[in-house]
Amino acid sequence: MSFRTVPPAYTTDFRISLEPLEYIPAAGRIAVLRSDILEVFRLEFIFPFGLLQAPDIETGHFLPRLMALGTADRSAYEIAEGFERLGGFLDITTGLHRTVVTLHGLSRYFSHYLPLLADVIYQPSFPEPEIEIQRAQASQNYLVENRKPSARANRLFKEAMYGKDSMAGRSPGPEGIGKLNRDTLLRFHAATFAACPFDIYLCGRVTDTDLSRLADFAGQFIPNGKVFSPPFPEKNGVQHMTMEMENTLQSSLIIGKRLFNRAHPDFFPFLVTNTLFGGYFGSRLMKNIREEKGLTYGISSSLVANGPDGVFSIRAELNKEKLAEAIAAIEAEKELLRTTPVREEELTTVKNYIKGNILNGTNTLFDMMDKHKALYYEALPPDFYENMSTQTDTVTPEDIMRMTDTWLNDFSTVIAG
């Protein structure tokens, strides 16, 4: 008999248990999570360098884009057709601290991808015609994006957080894009991919034979052990930047500061505080500034970990005439959070939302592998994810008032529009 009016039983008490990694003996670090259900895999090569090591922001930004557009033995078409014919997809991304080569593919063709992968990683030729195409596209994209207040605000905010003297505070621009050249790309590639060790993370359906071939593949490339340890930029003082733009009706507002990463003891109480303040659709900022006052279509706040610390920001797109009113309303909501204990009903809703997101982030094998990588690269305690639900539940209204008083102050402000 079906009881359609009776909701299923549920619980908000749970503990996440990560499946342990399997480590494969090889020249580098190979970590594996296997599945007997999936017919696909994800293979990641993680290199310990990023934009902070680049000779200029444009070279660091375009190096991963150009690597698959021509090698010593294959053209851009041959590379793309080779991966697509096997049902694979290749992506190369560079962050501030690490560069990741990611291959998604069909398990039955695992070994067939490896020669293509080696060619792209270790033998890119950076053909001049492809560089010219990238220059032209990037220059055009810059002109289009530069008309948007949000794009200009993002560049200003990055500069406010990290300063112009650091790669972390720079963005590609027309002058640098025009100077992008093959020799600099080749030198940067030789000093990074060809020189430093790498970690391998593999998840999905793979056989013992696949793992043996992967270990042999990794053993072909013997790096010289180069390790990068560039200084991370010091925190700037409070910055206030405004960029006037003609022919725009809206302004882009970003308020924020550099805070801490997930290893900080205040991370969990701040996570709850931020979610309540502006971290989900039912947050205080959304209810007040969007729904009650109608000052913006959307407003949010977030804390994004970035190496040794993190960046907290409040972002909104606003009518220019309502900008001062919105800033005052944000400050009023912050002051209310600092001085008035949150009601238990509202706090419970926020905690349940966070715990739902925690569970949602463990749906797939790929999600589980991402958690293992976070533990390793962010130096988190081994039980970080296991205790997330409990840590969230222990946050009190007094903790939220303390977090607001301690951390939600001395903001930098960026306005473009």
Secondary structure, 3 states (H helix, E strand, C coil): CCCCCCCCCCCCCCCCCCCCCEEECCCCEEEEEECCCCCEEEEEEEECCCHHHCCCHHHHHHHHHHCCCEECCCEHHHHHHHHHHCCCEEEEEECCCCEEEEEEEEHHHHHHHHHHHHHHHHCECCCHHHHHHHHHHHHHHHHHHCCCHHHHHHHHHHHHHHCCCCHHHCCCCHHHHHHCCHHHHHHHHHHCCCCCCCEEEEEECCCHHHHHHHHHHHHCCCCCCCCCCCCCCCCCCCCEEEECCCCCCEEEEEEEEECCCCCCCCHHHHHHHHHHHHHCCCCHHHHHHHHHCCCCCCEEEEEEEECCEEEEEEEEEEEHHHHHHHHHHHHHHHHHHHHCCCCHHHHHHHHHHHHHHHHHCCCCHHHHHHHHHHHHHCCCCCCCCCCHHHHHHCCCHHHHHHHHHHHCCCCEEEEEC
